[in-house]
Amino acid sequence: MKKTIPQMEPWFDETEAKAVYEYMKSGGWVTEFKKTEELEEKISRYTGARYCVMTNNGTVSLILALLALELKAGDEVLVPNLTMIATPNSAAILGIKPILVDIEPKTLCMDIDKAKKAITSRTKAVMYVPFNGRCGQMENIVDFCRKNNLFLVEDAAQALGSFYKGKHLGTFGDIGSFSFSTPKIISTGQGGALITNNAKLHKKIKMLKDFGRTRGGVDVHESWGWNFKFTDLAAVIGIEQMKKLPDRILHKKRIFEQYRKLLLGINQIEFIDTDLSETSPWFIDIFVPQPNKLQTHLQSNNIGSRRIYPVISSQKIYKETYKTKSFPVSEKYASCGLWLPSSSKLTDKEVETVVQTIQKYYND
Ligand SMILES: *Cc1c(COP(=O)(O)O)cnc(C)c1O
């Protein structure tokens, strides 16, 4: 039997194993402490943000961002209709209404002209999602938020390693959020991070994630707070993963380029314009007329793939709760999107195998 080519695959090796072993031998308490701080510093330095706070995951980090900005039940936030469900769900858990906005075909990110029309007196923030590391013109988005007195939260879970005009995504708004779940470019199994340049927000986030106290071991609670802390054990893995990030970015760009070049002649396949000097694509996304059929063909050749997210407005809970309407652009792209094998471990030879299998499908 032929070896399977997975759509994605996490990548940990002896460097993480060794680091964890060394940490355990050192008598660390496992819970959040110095190693977490070290990881936060690494992320701050890499992204160019002044502050970074680790959290349990990229969903909790979004919830924390909205809490830190003091959004409350009854408020509204603008969310793109094409995103991972965590983006709007992080608002919904707080009773904040996610107002869905269609995307622009060029970037698959929120269409700011459509966002304008979705504003009401209750709108408090934009949750901007750089889908697969791409983004629109960020100065326009920042300007739009400023003019309309809206906070800007960037859900940059798919955008670690991606920049706009040399500035890391997640640093344009009030707070940026990342995820280190298993499918992301680097992972700590579960994990999230918030970045900000605002000292007050930084302090608030730290207190919100630690029972509303200013430091551990002191049981005076100055504000509301819960427990959304990280662990040093995961931080040790994260520190090793951060060292591998630059190579993974190069590799993701390289395989994207290779797929794009080799599939160029097939008219049925659409790639989104992607500037690889700034964008590090998380997954290789293609858009084809009947993605399920291509997926079945790939599957029968032991090649994994994954449909891109269905639009939020089509999810049962959203239809029932918010009586969602139709959003033509996001519906179109969701209905034809397919993620090809995109692992950082993918070899040139494997990309060629995938490409040949796709070529065979279209030529037969
Ligand atoms: C992965 C992802 C999340 C959720 O992160 P978790 O760490 O899995 O909670 C949120 N938003 C986007 C855009 C994502 O891709």
Boltz pocket constraint, residues with backbone or C-beta under 6 A from the ligand:
constraints:
  - pocket:
      binder: B
      contacts: [[A, 56], [A, 57], [A, 58], [A, 59], [A, 60], [A, 83], [A, 84], [A, 86], [A, 87], [A, 129], [A, 155], [A, 156], [A, 157], [A, 158], [A, 178], [A, 179], [A, 180], [A, 181], [A, 190], [A, 191], [A, 192]]
      max_distance: 6.0
